[in-house]
Amino acid sequence: MMFVTVMTVLLNTTGIELETRHEANLERELNAVGSANLLSASLGGYVTCISLSRTTLNYGLGGRGRLSGLMVAAISGLVLAAGSSFLAYVPKFVLGGLLLYSGLYLLYRWLLDSWRYLSRVEYISLAGIALIILQWGFIAGVLIGIVAGLATFALSVSRVHAIKFSFDGSEYHSSLDRRPEELALLAEYGREIQGMFLHSYLFFGSANRLYRHVKALLAKQKCRFLLFDFRLVTGIDSSATFSFTQIKQVVDECGARIILTRLPREVENAFRAARFFSTTSLWCLISTVPLNRVRTRSSRRTKRKTERPAPCASGLLRRSAVRKMLIN
């Protein structure tokens, strides 16, 4: 009951915000409903929550301040003290018309008028939830509505491509000045280095699309190194690590290597928990060097500059390693 009450408060408050076009303070509303329920339970009363229909009716009649709530409290106290016998003097057609107006308005507002700005999946879910509430009650409608909302959200997010953009070694170079023969090597063999910038949160839907993309790429393009940049990735779940395991298996079959760079700490922990770094065929770079910069350092003994391995298309290996591995 507590869960249903909290969800009802959140849903009704959202509906009231849309109807009144004013932002509500959810923390204050939850505290008020919780305090009211504690007071009602101590006096033997029922569970209470925010009413969407009564609030929208009061707003439509011009109620804007706290006077409306005080009037409702005064009338409720009067009925509690004097009894409900005086309600017989209230014309029944007034109460019936008021109830009919409120119900028809909500039906038109949320079920008939909403088809113009809701997607087809969302509108079908909304109509189904309304039928479930009519058939099995409000609690069943709320629970099934939450499940339907989560499924719709997962379906929508799975359509977002995990790849922000992709590149290869022939078009994406570091800022290091190279000799003409090295540039010629990169131009000739650079397409064997394929890289992808990933973004957003990776879960089973987006990661599976990434797996299918990589599988199609390796089927039509010879690849020696497959690089993934995680700087824009906000998180990853366990099902997504399984998709990366599938990617690793496909890459192993092609004789290529995977390079992971700019891994956030939580993403790295998720990969380690899935034992993704257990095989020697995977070459992982956890670096903070930007992809468009390659720094050089000089040795005090030899006075010679050497390149630091960095996660960029032209700075993956040392010069000799690039020359040997790409030519071979």
Secondary structure, 3 states (H helix, E strand, C coil): CHHHHHHHHHHHHHHHHHHHCCCCCHHHHHHHHHHHHHHHHHCCCCCCCCCHHHHHHHHHCCCCCCHHHHHHHHHHHHHHHHCCHHHHHCCHHHHHHHHHHHHHHHHHHHHHHHHHCCCHHHHHHHHHHHHHHHHHCHHHHHHHHHHHHHHHHHHHHHCCCCEEEEEECCCCCCCCCCCHHHHHHHHHHHHHEEEEEEEEEECHHHHHHHHHHHHHHHHHCCCCEEEEEEEEEEEECHHHHHHHHHHHHHHHHCCCEEEEECCCHHHHHHHHHCCCCCCCCECCCCCCCCCCCCCEEECCCCCCEEECCCCCCCCCCCHHHHHHHHHC
